[in-house]
Amino acid sequence: MNSAGVDESRGAWLRQLREDAGLTQEDLSERSGLSARAIAAIERGHTRRPYPSSLRVLIRTLGLPETAADDLLARYRRGGDPGLALGSRQVPAIRAEPGSSGRAAAGWAWPEPVPRQLPATVAHFAGRDRELKILDELLDNADSTSTCGAVGISAIGGSAGVGKTTLALHWAHRAASRFPDGQLYVNLHGFDPSGQPVTPADALHGFLAALQVRPERIPPDPEVRAGLYRSLLADRRVLIVLDNAHDAAQVLPLLPGGSGCLVIATSRRDLAPLAATQEARLLRLDVLTGAEAGELLTARLGADRMDAEPDAAAKLIRLCGRLPIALAITAARAAASPQLPLAAFADDLADTWRRRS
């Protein structure tokens, strides 16, 4: 091999690492602080002796250990042939295996980004102690029966505005540390005015992308796509939130196959088919109790304001029907105008109801 070829092989190794990380030369430049021109020169083998500091910066940016920088430096010093000795130490051949999606190079585990897709939850969560306890028990039971291969599933149902998503996300954030391989979330738009729910195939595409599958490697066939999704999750511990599902048929293709995962699905419709076929735990939400509704308003408006007008606060709770979404909207309006008494908001809300009736 001539010297140009040897130099090219050295640069090709670095180029392979960059591509496996899903980065362009410009991306790597922005993250490392080195110019894209310098990175291109190294990858093409035009730089016979790059600065060690530059190579170490690139290696750190790619998320590899410092030993990888030592190996790369050795390749440049020794002509790029794999397996050449460096002192008393053997320098391994380093390459990413085809289809590895950046999972391993030179025997090192790729530090892939862990998906953390949960949307932010509300700052003031109130009530639902019974439901939270049920979800905690579901997680504990899933842990104790993880060897049987079953996936823990909870289907949260209830009318619009009753707080299904709020409960699911509050609990999911609370339990996130129990799922070190990440959390996946999708709004399935099962009841959007547009009437176009997210197809399972599209939801799977988003999940696979979050799991670092390159777009060109995502299978076009929905069943094959679902199979790849289950394969990737087979040995992982991931929490999956399927929000606002239209029906059980929309949920079924999105269920993982690994027992280390847990699924929370929400829907306005009854997801009983999941209980029949997947042993899902059904959880039906009702409106808040009077005490829980008061707790929610107190968290948002403050105890002093609530205690100053207990009758007006009780009237607001009654007029909102103890529905979480209505209480949240009312609390937001009252919080935005702290100078107005709660009685004014209660009277205004009562007038609105009279006009509609």
Buried (B, 14 or more C-beta within 10 A) or exposed (E): EEEEEBBBBBBBBBBBBBBBBEBEBEBBBEBBEBEBEBBBBBBBBBBEEBEBEBBBBBBBBBBBBEEBBBBBBBBBBBBBEBEBEBEEEEBBBBBBEEEEBBBEBBEBEBEBEBBEBBEEBBEEBBBBEEBBEBBEEBBEEBBEEBEEEEBBBBBBBBEEBBBBBBBBBBBBBBBBEEBEBBBBBBBBBBBEEEEEBBEBBBBBBBBBEBBBBEEEEBBEEBEEBBBBBBEBBEEBBBBBBBBBBBBBEBBBBBBBBBBBBBBBBBBBBBBEBBBEEBEBBBBEBEBBEEEBBBBBBBBBBEEEBBEEBEEBBBBBBBBBEBBBBBBBBBBEEBEEEEEEBBBBBBBEBBEEEEEEE
